[in-house]
Amino acid sequence: MAAMEVRLPVARKLVGQDLARGSGRDLVAPGDTITTDTGYMRGHGTYMGEEKLVASVAGAVERVNKLICVKALKTRYNGEVGDIVVGRITEVQQKRWKVETNSRLDSVLLLSSMNLPGGELRRRSAEDELAMRDYLQEGDLISAEVQSVFSDGAVSLHTRSLKYGKLGQGVLVQVSPSLVKRQKTHFHDLPCGASVILGNNGFIWIYPTPEQKDEEAGGFITNLEPVSLGDREVISRLRNCIMALVTQKLMLYDTSILYCYEASLSHQIKDILKPEVMEEIVLETRQRLLELEG
């Protein structure tokens, strides 16, 4: 007879006050008064009503000098110049690709905004336009940088560096963009043997760390060699750790993901998504991050 696993509910442990206080950010709901001081400027997610600044979305209040804005906790991606994004090609059009980047409108990657294979520098010809599907076709995943933002909020991308381009074998995880922490670099080679691209748009790409980086590929030659079992297990564990951090609303960056990975090593990969295990490893991660911040 096959063994059956039975899990009984247990009383939830209360998180310590010091951990709960660790966020240090003001949370507001729509209609909440942020301030009655008229000296502040109105930013995104706020409006003026009866000489007071009121929140129009649910989220965290952010102050930059005299500017107050509310960053929504669950929202679509709003592009900013210089952001690193991971996206999926949805359509090939004349001299451009349409890219799904988790924003309200499809993003655009122009043929003139990408490196030609081999990093060749020249004007794009009619032959290049006919060969667009050889470079990227529907369903391909790419990493890119935001070049500009149009007046309607649509985003224009570019892949003019060899670190950007077509993505090969790996796992895509979709999270809320508000949970991805802005950093100087969003490409991380983790010591556990896998690499992550933390897209500002909430798309996270986990892939095995390449042994040597091919500088001649121009970002369009993908490695389709079979991935070893060890690498697949590391990628699966990282994916489950990211889902655990997202469930517990912890910010995603290289240190938090690595600490969560190390905390999960005592559990099987499939057990990480159990609510009690998830809570345990994220609590340990949060404590280590607080100790690091000191």
Secondary structure as UniProt FT lines:
FT   HELIX           17..20
FT   HELIX           21..23
FT   STRAND          27..28
FT   TURN            30..31
FT   STRAND          33..35
FT   TURN            38..39
FT   STRAND          41..42
FT   TURN            44..45
FT   STRAND          46..49
FT   TURN            50..51
FT   STRAND          52..55
FT   STRAND          59..64
FT   TURN            65..66
FT   STRAND          67..72
FT   TURN            81..82
FT   STRAND          84..93
FT   TURN            94..95
FT   STRAND          96..100
FT   STRAND          107..114
FT   TURN            117..118
FT   HELIX           126..130
FT   HELIX           132..135
FT   TURN            138..139
FT   STRAND          141..149
FT   TURN            151..152
FT   STRAND          155..159
FT   TURN            162..163
FT   STRAND          165..166
FT   STRAND          171..174
FT   HELIX           177..179
FT   STRAND          187..189
FT   TURN            191..192
FT   STRAND          194..198
FT   TURN            200..201
FT   STRAND          203..208
FT   TURN            215..216
FT   TURN            218..219
FT   HELIX           229..247
FT   TURN            248..249
FT   HELIX           254..264
FT   TURN            265..266
FT   HELIX           269..273
FT   HELIX           275..293
//
